Amino acid sequence: MKIIEAKTNKEKQDAFSVRDQVFIEEQGVDPEVEHDSCDEHSIHIVGYLEEHPIAAGRVQVVADKGKIQRVAILKPYRNQGYGKQLMLAIEQILKKNNINSTYLNAQSHAVPFYQAIGFKVSSQPFYEAGIEHVTMNKRVN
């Protein structure tokens, strides 16, 4: 998978397309919740297989920490290592920007995935967009 930091409108639209398919179509998240004002000042990441976008995520810098959000892999490509590749690329982007601490709000079903790549649960469960989440943290080395 080729993973890039989305710079052009087309690359950002590719990332949004993946997010729309996963969060809006598959999980039923309201489009106005999925696409918020944070999209304007976030770093967007998109992963391609043979020029087709299959993975996406975004990062905001909040109080010198990277807040990872909107991590999505299209359904046919899950459980094949692409999520891990995407997360490692995001960590590289954070390091390039001198950010050494990151956190995310993980959907509860994804907690084992994030734990396997070094994230630790740091909150009680809560609901976001009608889906149970927990906050998880990791130092980026």
N, CA, C and O atoms as CSV, one atom per row, in Angstrom:
chain,resi,resn,atom,element,x,y,z
A,1,MET,N,N,0.852,-1.178,0.000
A,1,MET,CA,C,0.000,0.000,0.000
A,1,MET,C,C,0.892,1.235,0.000
A,1,MET,O,O,1.861,1.313,0.755
A,2,LYS,N,N,0.562,2.183,-0.841
A,2,LYS,CA,C,1.254,3.478,-0.893
A,2,LYS,C,C,0.476,4.448,-0.006
A,2,LYS,O,O,-0.712,4.679,-0.229
A,3,ILE,N,N,1.145,5.015,0.997
A,3,ILE,CA,C,0.485,5.914,1.946
A,3,ILE,C,C,1.103,7.296,1.806
A,3,ILE,O,O,2.324,7.450,1.830
A,4,ILE,N,N,0.239,8.301,1.659
A,4,ILE,CA,C,0.719,9.671,1.504
A,4,ILE,C,C,-0.021,10.619,2.439
A,4,ILE,O,O,-1.119,10.326,2.912
A,5,GLU,N,N,0.600,11.743,2.686
A,5,GLU,CA,C,-0.080,12.853,3.349
A,5,GLU,C,C,-0.819,13.604,2.245
A,5,GLU,O,O,-0.198,14.116,1.314
A,6,ALA,N,N,-2.126,13.667,2.350
A,6,ALA,CA,C,-2.942,14.289,1.301
A,6,ALA,C,C,-2.674,15.783,1.252
A,6,ALA,O,O,-2.837,16.485,2.250
A,7,LYS,N,N,-2.268,16.259,0.098
A,7,LYS,CA,C,-1.972,17.682,-0.089
A,7,LYS,C,C,-2.945,18.339,-1.068
A,7,LYS,O,O,-3.354,19.482,-0.867
A,8,THR,N,N,-3.313,17.620,-2.122
A,8,THR,CA,C,-4.194,18.199,-3.137
A,8,THR,C,C,-5.656,17.963,-2.775
A,8,THR,O,O,-5.965,17.128,-1.925
A,9,ASN,N,N,-6.542,18.696,-3.417
A,9,ASN,CA,C,-7.983,18.483,-3.196
A,9,ASN,C,C,-8.381,17.066,-3.561
A,9,ASN,O,O,-9.183,16.451,-2.857
A,10,LYS,N,N,-7.831,16.528,-4.660
A,10,LYS,CA,C,-8.176,15.163,-5.070
A,10,LYS,C,C,-7.753,14.155,-4.006
A,10,LYS,O,O,-8.518,13.250,-3.671
A,11,GLU,N,N,-6.541,14.303,-3.472
A,11,GLU,CA,C,-6.067,13.377,-2.442
A,11,GLU,C,C,-6.941,13.468,-1.194
A,11,GLU,O,O,-7.258,12.448,-0.582
A,12,LYS,N,N,-7.328,14.679,-0.818
A,12,LYS,CA,C,-8.217,14.836,0.341
A,12,LYS,C,C,-9.581,14.222,0.048
A,12,LYS,O,O,-10.168,13.583,0.922
A,13,GLN,N,N,-10.093,14.405,-1.163
A,13,GLN,CA,C,-11.374,13.795,-1.531
A,13,GLN,C,C,-11.276,12.270,-1.506
A,13,GLN,O,O,-12.237,11.592,-1.141
A,14,ASP,N,N,-10.118,11.729,-1.892
A,14,ASP,CA,C,-9.912,10.279,-1.806
A,14,ASP,C,C,-10.022,9.815,-0.353
A,14,ASP,O,O,-10.653,8.796,-0.071
A,15,ALA,N,N,-9.410,10.561,0.565
A,15,ALA,CA,C,-9.502,10.214,1.993
A,15,ALA,C,C,-10.950,10.309,2.465
A,15,ALA,O,O,-11.436,9.429,3.175
A,16,PHE,N,N,-11.635,11.379,2.069
A,16,PHE,CA,C,-13.036,11.549,2.478
A,16,PHE,C,C,-13.907,10.432,1.915
A,16,PHE,O,O,-14.850,9.993,2.573
A,17,SER,N,N,-13.604,9.970,0.710
A,17,SER,CA,C,-14.371,8.884,0.099
A,17,SER,C,C,-14.285,7.609,0.945
A,17,SER,O,O,-15.292,6.935,1.165
A,18,VAL,N,N,-13.083,7.286,1.413
A,18,VAL,CA,C,-12.914,6.103,2.276
A,18,VAL,C,C,-13.697,6.301,3.564
A,18,VAL,O,O,-14.425,5.406,3.994
A,19,ARG,N,N,-13.553,7.465,4.179
A,19,ARG,CA,C,-14.267,7.752,5.428
A,19,ARG,C,C,-15.771,7.662,5.226
A,19,ARG,O,O,-16.476,7.094,6.061
A,20,ASP,N,N,-16.273,8.221,4.119
A,20,ASP,CA,C,-17.716,8.178,3.849
A,20,ASP,C,C,-18.219,6.743,3.767
A,20,ASP,O,O,-19.263,6.405,4.326
A,21,GLN,N,N,-17.463,5.901,3.061
A,21,GLN,CA,C,-17.893,4.509,2.904
A,21,GLN,C,C,-17.920,3.775,4.240
A,21,GLN,O,O,-18.850,3.020,4.521
A,22,VAL,N,N,-16.898,4.000,5.062
A,22,VAL,CA,C,-16.798,3.272,6.330
A,22,VAL,C,C,-17.734,3.857,7.386
A,22,VAL,O,O,-18.526,3.130,7.986
A,23,PHE,N,N,-17.647,5.151,7.612
A,23,PHE,CA,C,-18.382,5.730,8.734
A,23,PHE,C,C,-19.827,6.079,8.401
A,23,PHE,O,O,-20.724,5.795,9.195
A,24,ILE,N,N,-20.068,6.681,7.260
A,24,ILE,CA,C,-21.433,7.106,6.930
A,24,ILE,C,C,-22.261,5.937,6.396
A,24,ILE,O,O,-23.330,5.637,6.927
A,25,GLU,N,N,-21.765,5.276,5.341
A,25,GLU,CA,C,-22.539,4.194,4.720
A,25,GLU,C,C,-22.587,2.936,5.582
A,25,GLU,O,O,-23.656,2.360,5.787
A,26,GLU,N,N,-21.431,2.513,6.085
A,26,GLU,CA,C,-21.367,1.247,6.826
A,26,GLU,C,C,-21.846,1.374,8.268
A,26,GLU,O,O,-22.592,0.523,8.753
A,27,GLN,N,N,-21.416,2.442,8.959
A,27,GLN,CA,C,-21.715,2.557,10.388
A,27,GLN,C,C,-22.863,3.512,10.698
A,27,GLN,O,O,-23.288,3.601,11.850
A,28,GLY,N,N,-23.370,4.219,9.708
A,28,GLY,CA,C,-24.527,5.081,9.916
A,28,GLY,C,C,-24.256,6.384,10.643
A,28,GLY,O,O,-25.174,6.969,11.218
A,29,VAL,N,N,-23.008,6.853,10.629
A,29,VAL,CA,C,-22.677,8.131,11.271
A,29,VAL,C,C,-23.260,9.273,10.427
A,29,VAL,O,O,-23.190,9.245,9.199
A,30,ASP,N,N,-23.823,10.257,11.089
A,30,ASP,CA,C,-24.381,11.429,10.421
A,30,ASP,C,C,-23.260,12.143,9.650
A,30,ASP,O,O,-22.200,12.398,10.221
A,31,PRO,N,N,-23.471,12.468,8.369
A,31,PRO,CA,C,-22.433,13.158,7.587
A,31,PRO,C,C,-21.954,14.464,8.224
A,31,PRO,O,O,-20.786,14.825,8.076
A,32,GLU,N,N,-22.836,15.174,8.928
A,32,GLU,CA,C,-22.428,16.419,9.573
A,32,GLU,C,C,-21.543,16.176,10.791
A,32,GLU,O,O,-20.805,17.069,11.207
A,33,VAL,N,N,-21.610,14.985,11.362
A,33,VAL,CA,C,-20.717,14.614,12.461
A,33,VAL,C,C,-19.384,14.137,11.873
A,33,VAL,O,O,-18.314,14.485,12.372
A,34,GLU,N,N,-19.465,13.344,10.817
A,34,GLU,CA,C,-18.257,12.792,10.191
A,34,GLU,C,C,-17.371,13.895,9.613
A,34,GLU,O,O,-16.157,13.881,9.814
A,35,HIS,N,N,-17.959,14.833,8.908
A,35,HIS,CA,C,-17.195,15.927,8.304
A,35,HIS,C,C,-17.422,17.192,9.130
A,35,HIS,O,O,-18.431,17.882,8.986
A,36,ASP,N,N,-16.460,17.469,9.990
A,36,ASP,CA,C,-16.592,18.615,10.887
A,36,ASP,C,C,-15.576,19.702,10.533
A,36,ASP,O,O,-14.801,19.561,9.587
A,37,SER,N,N,-15.593,20.769,11.296
A,37,SER,CA,C,-14.697,21.900,11.017
A,37,SER,C,C,-13.222,21.534,11.205
A,37,SER,O,O,-12.347,22.234,10.695
A,38,CYS,N,N,-12.940,20.463,11.919
A,38,CYS,CA,C,-11.542,20.051,12.119
A,38,CYS,C,C,-10.892,19.567,10.826
A,38,CYS,O,O,-9.667,19.571,10.708
A,39,ASP,N,N,-11.711,19.149,9.852
A,39,ASP,CA,C,-11.138,18.714,8.579
A,39,ASP,C,C,-10.290,19.806,7.932
A,39,ASP,O,O,-9.316,19.517,7.238
A,40,GLU,N,N,-10.668,21.054,8.165
A,40,GLU,CA,C,-9.974,22.172,7.521
A,40,GLU,C,C,-8.525,22.327,7.978
A,40,GLU,O,O,-7.675,22.736,7.186
A,41,HIS,N,N,-8.227,22.011,9.231
A,41,HIS,CA,C,-6.869,22.223,9.743
A,41,HIS,C,C,-6.171,20.943,10.201
A,41,HIS,O,O,-5.213,20.997,10.972
A,42,SER,N,N,-6.648,19.802,9.729
A,42,SER,CA,C,-6.035,18.521,10.076
A,42,SER,C,C,-5.079,18.069,8.977
A,42,SER,O,O,-5.153,18.520,7.834
A,43,ILE,N,N,-4.190,17.174,9.356
A,43,ILE,CA,C,-3.347,16.471,8.386
A,43,ILE,C,C,-4.150,15.246,7.952
A,43,ILE,O,O,-4.585,14.460,8.792
A,44,HIS,N,N,-4.345,15.084,6.653
A,44,HIS,CA,C,-5.094,13.941,6.130
A,44,HIS,C,C,-4.129,12.955,5.502
A,44,HIS,O,O,-3.192,13.340,4.802
A,45,ILE,N,N,-4.369,11.680,5.759
A,45,ILE,CA,C,-3.520,10.611,5.257
A,45,ILE,C,C,-4.412,9.679,4.446
A,45,ILE,O,O,-5.535,9.376,4.847
A,46,VAL,N,N,-3.903,9.228,3.305
A,46,VAL,CA,C,-4.670,8.306,2.466
A,46,VAL,C,C,-3.738,7.208,1.965
A,46,VAL,O,O,-2.586,7.454,1.607
A,47,GLY,N,N,-4.278,5.979,1.953
A,47,GLY,CA,C,-3.521,4.826,1.467
A,47,GLY,C,C,-4.140,4.304,0.185
A,47,GLY,O,O,-5.360,4.183,0.071
A,48,TYR,N,N,-3.278,3.993,-0.784
A,48,TYR,CA,C,-3.730,3.531,-2.098
A,48,TYR,C,C,-3.203,2.134,-2.396
A,48,TYR,O,O,-2.071,1.790,-2.060
A,49,LEU,N,N,-4.053,1.345,-3.034
A,49,LEU,CA,C,-3.648,0.087,-3.649
A,49,LEU,C,C,-3.949,0.243,-5.128
A,49,LEU,O,O,-5.099,0.447,-5.517
A,50,GLU,N,N,-2.919,0.146,-5.948
A,50,GLU,CA,C,-3.096,0.293,-7.400
A,50,GLU,C,C,-3.918,1.536,-7.743
A,50,GLU,O,O,-4.858,1.473,-8.536
A,51,GLU,N,N,-3.553,2.658,-7.138
A,51,GLU,CA,C,-4.189,3.961,-7.389
A,51,GLU,C,C,-5.612,4.099,-6.845
A,51,GLU,O,O,-6.246,5.132,-7.060
A,52,HIS,N,N,-6.124,3.094,-6.152
A,52,HIS,CA,C,-7.461,3.157,-5.559
A,52,HIS,C,C,-7.335,3.433,-4.062
A,52,HIS,O,O,-6.615,2.716,-3.367
A,53,PRO,N,N,-8.024,4.464,-3.550
A,53,PRO,CA,C,-7.948,4.750,-2.112
A,53,PRO,C,C,-8.677,3.671,-1.309
A,53,PRO,O,O,-9.847,3.381,-1.556
A,54,ILE,N,N,-7.963,3.079,-0.340
A,54,ILE,CA,C,-8.579,2.027,0.490
A,54,ILE,C,C,-8.461,2.311,1.982
A,54,ILE,O,O,-9.080,1.626,2.795
A,55,ALA,N,N,-7.661,3.328,2.349
A,55,ALA,CA,C,-7.414,3.612,3.770
A,55,ALA,C,C,-7.298,5.112,3.963
A,55,ALA,O,O,-6.865,5.840,3.069
A,56,ALA,N,N,-7.696,5.565,5.156
A,56,ALA,CA,C,-7.615,6.993,5.447
A,56,ALA,C,C,-7.525,7.227,6.945
A,56,ALA,O,O,-7.855,6.359,7.753
A,57,GLY,N,N,-7.077,8.403,7.287
A,57,GLY,CA,C,-7.045,8.858,8.672
A,57,GLY,C,C,-6.744,10.342,8.669
A,57,GLY,O,O,-6.399,10.921,7.639
A,58,ARG,N,N,-6.880,10.946,9.830
A,58,ARG,CA,C,-6.490,12.342,9.963
A,58,ARG,C,C,-5.845,12.536,11.323
A,58,ARG,O,O,-6.061,11.761,12.254
A,59,VAL,N,N,-5.039,13.603,11.412
A,59,VAL,CA,C,-4.352,13.923,12.655
A,59,VAL,C,C,-4.497,15.419,12.907
A,59,VAL,O,O,-4.335,16.237,12.001
A,60,GLN,N,N,-4.802,15.752,14.141
A,60,GLN,CA,C,-4.772,17.139,14.601
A,60,GLN,C,C,-3.678,17.250,15.650
A,60,GLN,O,O,-3.439,16.309,16.407
A,61,VAL,N,N,-3.019,18.391,15.696
A,61,VAL,CA,C,-2.076,18.636,16.780
A,61,VAL,C,C,-2.825,19.428,17.830
A,61,VAL,O,O,-3.282,20.543,17.579
A,62,VAL,N,N,-2.950,18.828,19.034
A,62,VAL,CA,C,-3.688,19.425,20.142
A,62,VAL,C,C,-2.765,19.424,21.361
A,62,VAL,O,O,-2.406,18.366,21.877
A,63,ALA,N,N,-2.386,20.615,21.813
A,63,ALA,CA,C,-1.525,20.755,22.999
A,63,ALA,C,C,-0.272,19.879,22.884
A,63,ALA,O,O,0.047,19.116,23.796
A,64,ASP,N,N,0.430,19.998,21.758
A,64,ASP,CA,C,1.679,19.269,21.498
A,64,ASP,C,C,1.511,17.751,21.441
A,64,ASP,O,O,2.490,17.018,21.583
A,65,LYS,N,N,0.306,17.282,21.237
A,65,LYS,CA,C,0.048,15.851,21.057
A,65,LYS,C,C,-0.660,15.646,19.730
A,65,LYS,O,O,-1.406,16.509,19.269
A,66,GLY,N,N,-0.416,14.497,19.126
A,66,GLY,CA,C,-1.121,14.166,17.897
A,66,GLY,C,C,-2.410,13.448,18.232
A,66,GLY,O,O,-2.390,12.392,18.865
A,67,LYS,N,N,-3.523,14.006,17.815
A,67,LYS,CA,C,-4.814,13.369,18.019
A,67,LYS,C,C,-5.199,12.674,16.713
A,67,LYS,O,O,-5.555,13.326,15.732
A,68,ILE,N,N,-5.124,11.356,16.715
A,68,ILE,CA,C,-5.428,10.558,15.536
A,68,ILE,C,C,-6.934,10.314,15.486
A,68,ILE,O,O,-7.551,9.920,16.475
A,69,GLN,N,N,-7.506,10.559,14.312
A,69,GLN,CA,C,-8.956,10.418,14.160
A,69,GLN,C,C,-9.290,9.811,12.801
A,69,GLN,O,O,-8.448,9.757,11.904
A,70,ARG,N,N,-10.517,9.363,12.668
A,70,ARG,CA,C,-11.092,8.953,11.391
A,70,ARG,C,C,-10.259,7.884,10.675
A,70,ARG,O,O,-10.139,7.901,9.450
A,71,VAL,N,N,-9.688,6.960,11.446
A,71,VAL,CA,C,-8.921,5.861,10.858
A,71,VAL,C,C,-9.915,4.873,10.247
A,71,VAL,O,O,-10.804,4.363,10.929
A,72,ALA,N,N,-9.748,4.614,8.946
A,72,ALA,CA,C,-10.703,3.767,8.239
A,72,ALA,C,C,-10.007,2.947,7.158
A,72,ALA,O,O,-9.141,3.443,6.438
A,73,ILE,N,N,-10.402,1.690,7.064
A,73,ILE,CA,C,-9.956,0.790,6.002
A,73,ILE,C,C,-11.226,0.247,5.352
A,73,ILE,O,O,-12.136,-0.198,6.052
A,74,LEU,N,N,-11.297,0.277,4.029
A,74,LEU,CA,C,-12.473,-0.265,3.357
A,74,LEU,C,C,-12.631,-1.746,3.696
A,74,LEU,O,O,-11.649,-2.479,3.812
A,75,LYS,N,N,-13.871,-2.166,3.850
A,75,LYS,CA,C,-14.195,-3.506,4.343
A,75,LYS,C,C,-13.457,-4.645,3.628
A,75,LYS,O,O,-12.949,-5.538,4.306
A,76,PRO,N,N,-13.374,-4.655,2.291
A,76,PRO,CA,C,-12.695,-5.788,1.647
A,76,PRO,C,C,-11.200,-5.899,1.960
A,76,PRO,O,O,-10.583,-6.925,1.674
A,77,TYR,N,N,-10.618,-4.855,2.544
A,77,TYR,CA,C,-9.179,-4.822,2.779
A,77,TYR,C,C,-8.799,-4.943,4.253
A,77,TYR,O,O,-7.623,-4.824,4.598
A,78,ARG,N,N,-9.769,-5.175,5.115
A,78,ARG,CA,C,-9.485,-5.297,6.550
A,78,ARG,C,C,-8.820,-6.637,6.861
A,78,ARG,O,O,-8.930,-7.602,6.105
A,79,ASN,N,N,-8.134,-6.664,7.988
A,79,ASN,CA,C,-7.463,-7.864,8.491
A,79,ASN,C,C,-6.395,-8.382,7.533
A,79,ASN,O,O,-6.155,-9.586,7.440
A,80,GLN,N,N,-5.757,-7.450,6.822
A,80,GLN,CA,C,-4.678,-7.815,5.904
A,80,GLN,C,C,-3.406,-7.016,6.187
A,80,GLN,O,O,-2.462,-7.045,5.398
A,81,GLY,N,N,-3.386,-6.303,7.316
A,81,GLY,CA,C,-2.203,-5.553,7.700
A,81,GLY,C,C,-2.190,-4.094,7.258
A,81,GLY,O,O,-1.258,-3.361,7.592
A,82,TYR,N,N,-3.204,-3.658,6.515
A,82,TYR,CA,C,-3.219,-2.280,6.028
A,82,TYR,C,C,-3.451,-1.264,7.149
A,82,TYR,O,O,-2.917,-0.156,7.104
A,83,GLY,N,N,-4.240,-1.637,8.144
A,83,GLY,CA,C,-4.460,-0.733,9.276
A,83,GLY,C,C,-3.167,-0.465,10.023
A,83,GLY,O,O,-2.883,0.675,10.389
A,84,LYS,N,N,-2.391,-1.500,10.248
A,84,LYS,CA,C,-1.101,-1.333,10.923
A,84,LYS,C,C,-0.176,-0.464,10.080
A,84,LYS,O,O,0.496,0.418,10.615
A,85,GLN,N,N,-0.132,-0.698,8.765
A,85,GLN,CA,C,0.701,0.123,7.878
A,85,GLN,C,C,0.285,1.587,7.965
A,85,GLN,O,O,1.133,2.476,8.037
A,86,LEU,N,N,-1.024,1.833,7.959
A,86,LEU,CA,C,-1.529,3.201,8.043
A,86,LEU,C,C,-1.106,3.852,9.354
A,86,LEU,O,O,-0.628,4.986,9.363
A,87,MET,N,N,-1.279,3.140,10.453
A,87,MET,CA,C,-0.926,3.707,11.759
A,87,MET,C,C,0.575,3.976,11.872
A,87,MET,O,O,0.967,4.995,12.440
A,88,LEU,N,N,1.416,3.096,11.349
A,88,LEU,CA,C,2.860,3.328,11.389
A,88,LEU,C,C,3.230,4.544,10.550
A,88,LEU,O,O,4.116,5.310,10.930
A,89,ALA,N,N,2.562,4.729,9.416
A,89,ALA,CA,C,2.806,5.916,8.590
A,89,ALA,C,C,2.382,7.183,9.322
A,89,ALA,O,O,3.071,8.200,9.250
A,90,ILE,N,N,1.262,7.130,10.020
A,90,ILE,CA,C,0.810,8.287,10.803
A,90,ILE,C,C,1.837,8.614,11.882
A,90,ILE,O,O,2.141,9.785,12.113
A,91,GLU,N,N,2.374,7.591,12.543
A,91,GLU,CA,C,3.396,7.837,13.561
A,91,GLU,C,C,4.627,8.497,12.950
A,91,GLU,O,O,5.230,9.368,13.577
A,92,GLN,N,N,5.011,8.100,11.745
A,92,GLN,CA,C,6.155,8.727,11.069
A,92,GLN,C,C,5.878,10.201,10.779
A,92,GLN,O,O,6.762,11.046,10.922
A,93,ILE,N,N,4.655,10.500,10.376
A,93,ILE,CA,C,4.271,11.892,10.121
A,93,ILE,C,C,4.346,12.700,11.421
A,93,ILE,O,O,4.812,13.840,11.424
A,94,LEU,N,N,3.887,12.103,12.522
A,94,LEU,CA,C,3.964,12.789,13.814
A,94,LEU,C,C,5.419,13.064,14.189
A,94,LEU,O,O,5.755,14.171,14.609
A,95,LYS,N,N,6.282,12.057,14.038
A,95,LYS,CA,C,7.701,12.238,14.372
A,95,LYS,C,C,8.326,13.326,13.506
A,95,LYS,O,O,9.116,14.133,13.996
A,96,LYS,N,N,7.977,13.351,12.219
A,96,LYS,CA,C,8.499,14.369,11.303
A,96,LYS,C,C,8.105,15.771,11.785
A,96,LYS,O,O,8.824,16.741,11.545
A,97,ASN,N,N,6.962,15.867,12.463
A,97,ASN,CA,C,6.478,17.144,12.992
A,97,ASN,C,C,6.853,17.347,14.459
A,97,ASN,O,O,6.287,18.205,15.135
A,98,ASN,N,N,7.812,16.550,14.950
A,98,ASN,CA,C,8.321,16.632,16.323
A,98,ASN,C,C,7.238,16.426,17.382
A,98,ASN,O,O,7.272,17.038,18.450
A,99,ILE,N,N,6.293,15.568,17.076
A,99,ILE,CA,C,5.248,15.191,18.036
A,99,ILE,C,C,5.596,13.792,18.543
A,99,ILE,O,O,5.713,12.860,17.747
A,100,ASN,N,N,5.763,13.633,19.856
A,100,ASN,CA,C,6.174,12.327,20.382
A,100,ASN,C,C,5.136,11.672,21.284
A,100,ASN,O,O,5.419,10.669,21.940
A,101,SER,N,N,3.949,12.232,21.314
A,101,SER,CA,C,2.877,11.647,22.108
A,101,SER,C,C,1.590,11.725,21.288
A,101,SER,O,O,1.298,12.743,20.660
A,102,THR,N,N,0.835,10.642,21.305
A,102,THR,CA,C,-0.390,10.620,20.517
A,102,THR,C,C,-1.517,9.969,21.308
A,102,THR,O,O,-1.287,9.213,22.252
A,103,TYR,N,N,-2.735,10.284,20.897
A,103,TYR,CA,C,-3.899,9.652,21.485
A,103,TYR,C,C,-5.000,9.566,20.449
A,103,TYR,O,O,-4.964,10.230,19.413
A,104,LEU,N,N,-5.968,8.740,20.753
A,104,LEU,CA,C,-7.116,8.564,19.867
A,104,LEU,C,C,-8.290,8.068,20.685
A,104,LEU,O,O,-8.133,7.550,21.790
A,105,ASN,N,N,-9.466,8.240,20.117
A,105,ASN,CA,C,-10.675,7.668,20.697
A,105,ASN,C,C,-11.050,6.484,19.819
A,105,ASN,O,O,-11.537,6.654,18.701
A,106,ALA,N,N,-10.818,5.283,20.337
A,106,ALA,CA,C,-11.025,4.061,19.569
A,106,ALA,C,C,-12.421,3.507,19.782
A,106,ALA,O,O,-12.926,3.472,20.904
A,107,GLN,N,N,-13.035,3.076,18.693
A,107,GLN,CA,C,-14.270,2.320,18.845
A,107,GLN,C,C,-13.918,1.058,19.626
A,107,GLN,O,O,-12.869,0.454,19.403
A,108,SER,N,N,-14.801,0.665,20.540
A,108,SER,CA,C,-14.486,-0.435,21.452
A,108,SER,C,C,-14.076,-1.725,20.737
A,108,SER,O,O,-13.207,-2.450,21.221
A,109,HIS,N,N,-14.692,-2.014,19.594
A,109,HIS,CA,C,-14.335,-3.249,18.882
A,109,HIS,C,C,-12.903,-3.207,18.349
A,109,HIS,O,O,-12.325,-4.258,18.067
A,110,ALA,N,N,-12.308,-1.990,18.201
A,110,ALA,CA,C,-10.960,-1.842,17.648
A,110,ALA,C,C,-9.869,-1.794,18.720
A,110,ALA,O,O,-8.687,-1.716,18.387
A,111,VAL,N,N,-10.246,-1.839,19.995
A,111,VAL,CA,C,-9.256,-1.745,21.074
A,111,VAL,C,C,-8.153,-2.790,20.935
A,111,VAL,O,O,-6.984,-2.424,21.059
A,112,PRO,N,N,-8.447,-4.071,20.686
A,112,PRO,CA,C,-7.354,-5.049,20.558
A,112,PRO,C,C,-6.362,-4.709,19.438
A,112,PRO,O,O,-5.162,-4.941,19.585
A,113,PHE,N,N,-6.848,-4.170,18.338
A,113,PHE,CA,C,-5.962,-3.750,17.244
A,113,PHE,C,C,-4.989,-2.682,17.735
A,113,PHE,O,O,-3.782,-2.794,17.520
A,114,TYR,N,N,-5.511,-1.647,18.395
A,114,TYR,CA,C,-4.653,-0.561,18.869
A,114,TYR,C,C,-3.708,-1.023,19.977
A,114,TYR,O,O,-2.563,-0.574,20.042
A,115,GLN,N,N,-4.177,-1.911,20.843
A,115,GLN,CA,C,-3.299,-2.434,21.886
A,115,GLN,C,C,-2.133,-3.201,21.266
A,115,GLN,O,O,-1.012,-3.128,21.768
A,116,ALA,N,N,-2.383,-3.930,20.193
A,116,ALA,CA,C,-1.339,-4.719,19.538
A,116,ALA,C,C,-0.234,-3.847,18.939
A,116,ALA,O,O,0.873,-4.328,18.698
A,117,ILE,N,N,-0.531,-2.566,18.696
A,117,ILE,CA,C,0.505,-1.666,18.165
A,117,ILE,C,C,0.966,-0.644,19.209
A,117,ILE,O,O,1.547,0.387,18.871
A,118,GLY,N,N,0.695,-0.949,20.483
A,118,GLY,CA,C,1.291,-0.175,21.563
A,118,GLY,C,C,0.442,0.863,22.256
A,118,GLY,O,O,0.935,1.555,23.147
A,119,PHE,N,N,-0.818,1.000,21.880
A,119,PHE,CA,C,-1.687,1.962,22.561
A,119,PHE,C,C,-2.217,1.360,23.852
A,119,PHE,O,O,-2.414,0.149,23.954
A,120,LYS,N,N,-2.445,2.227,24.839
A,120,LYS,CA,C,-2.987,1.800,26.130
A,120,LYS,C,C,-4.268,2.563,26.421
A,120,LYS,O,O,-4.355,3.772,26.203
A,121,VAL,N,N,-5.266,1.832,26.919
A,121,VAL,CA,C,-6.553,2.446,27.272
A,121,VAL,C,C,-6.345,3.392,28.445
A,121,VAL,O,O,-5.677,3.047,29.419
A,122,SER,N,N,-6.925,4.597,28.348
A,122,SER,CA,C,-6.747,5.586,29.412
A,122,SER,C,C,-8.067,6.219,29.852
A,122,SER,O,O,-8.062,7.250,30.524
A,123,SER,N,N,-9.195,5.613,29.480
A,123,SER,CA,C,-10.483,6.177,29.907
A,123,SER,C,C,-11.495,5.059,30.088
A,123,SER,O,O,-11.293,3.919,29.672
A,124,GLN,N,N,-12.580,5.435,30.721
A,124,GLN,CA,C,-13.738,4.560,30.778
A,124,GLN,C,C,-14.459,4.661,29.425
A,124,GLN,O,O,-14.260,5.634,28.697
A,125,PRO,N,N,-15.283,3.681,29.084
A,125,PRO,CA,C,-16.030,3.761,27.829
A,125,PRO,C,C,-16.962,4.978,27.810
A,125,PRO,O,O,-17.517,5.373,28.835
A,126,PHE,N,N,-17.116,5.552,26.627
A,126,PHE,CA,C,-18.044,6.667,26.408
A,126,PHE,C,C,-18.588,6.549,24.990
A,126,PHE,O,O,-18.077,5.780,24.176
A,127,TYR,N,N,-19.621,7.314,24.712
A,127,TYR,CA,C,-20.240,7.246,23.383
A,127,TYR,C,C,-19.925,8.492,22.579
A,127,TYR,O,O,-20.003,9.615,23.078
A,128,GLU,N,N,-19.565,8.266,21.316
A,128,GLU,CA,C,-19.292,9.322,20.366
A,128,GLU,C,C,-19.981,8.900,19.064
A,128,GLU,O,O,-19.761,7.788,18.584
A,129,ALA,N,N,-20.799,9.761,18.498
A,129,ALA,CA,C,-21.573,9.450,17.286
A,129,ALA,C,C,-22.395,8.179,17.472
A,129,ALA,O,O,-22.627,7.432,16.521
A,130,GLY,N,N,-22.837,7.942,18.719
A,130,GLY,CA,C,-23.670,6.786,19.007
A,130,GLY,C,C,-22.917,5.465,19.077
A,130,GLY,O,O,-23.542,4.406,19.120
A,131,ILE,N,N,-21.581,5.505,19.088
A,131,ILE,CA,C,-20.752,4.298,19.097
A,131,ILE,C,C,-19.853,4.338,20.333
A,131,ILE,O,O,-19.261,5.371,20.647
A,132,GLU,N,N,-19.755,3.197,21.035
A,132,GLU,CA,C,-18.912,3.131,22.231
A,132,GLU,C,C,-17.433,3.258,21.863
A,132,GLU,O,O,-16.951,2.598,20.942
A,133,HIS,N,N,-16.717,4.122,22.602
A,133,HIS,CA,C,-15.298,4.389,22.401
A,133,HIS,C,C,-14.566,4.375,23.738
A,133,HIS,O,O,-15.191,4.432,24.797
A,134,VAL,N,N,-13.237,4.297,23.682
A,134,VAL,CA,C,-12.364,4.592,24.809
A,134,VAL,C,C,-11.202,5.428,24.277
A,134,VAL,O,O,-10.845,5.331,23.103
A,135,THR,N,N,-10.620,6.244,25.144
A,135,THR,CA,C,-9.422,6.988,24.778
A,135,THR,C,C,-8.212,6.095,25.002
A,135,THR,O,O,-8.138,5.363,25.990
A,136,MET,N,N,-7.256,6.165,24.062
A,136,MET,CA,C,-6.031,5.377,24.150
A,136,MET,C,C,-4.851,6.300,23.862
A,136,MET,O,O,-4.964,7.242,23.078
A,137,ASN,N,N,-3.717,6.020,24.503
A,137,ASN,CA,C,-2.512,6.852,24.378
A,137,ASN,C,C,-1.310,6.015,23.970
A,137,ASN,O,O,-1.255,4.808,24.203
A,138,LYS,N,N,-0.338,6.704,23.345
A,138,LYS,CA,C,0.919,6.041,22.984
A,138,LYS,C,C,2.020,7.085,22.836
A,138,LYS,O,O,1.786,8.180,22.323
A,139,ARG,N,N,3.223,6.736,23.290
A,139,ARG,CA,C,4.417,7.549,23.028
A,139,ARG,C,C,4.936,7.140,21.654
A,139,ARG,O,O,4.991,5.952,21.337
A,140,VAL,N,N,5.315,8.118,20.844
A,140,VAL,CA,C,5.874,7.858,19.525
A,140,VAL,C,C,7.375,7.983,19.628
A,140,VAL,O,O,7.892,9.045,19.975
A,141,ASN,N,N,8.076,6.916,19.330
A,141,ASN,CA,C,9.538,6.916,19.460
A,141,ASN,C,C,10.221,7.059,18.129
A,141,ASN,O,O,11.450,7.077,18.064
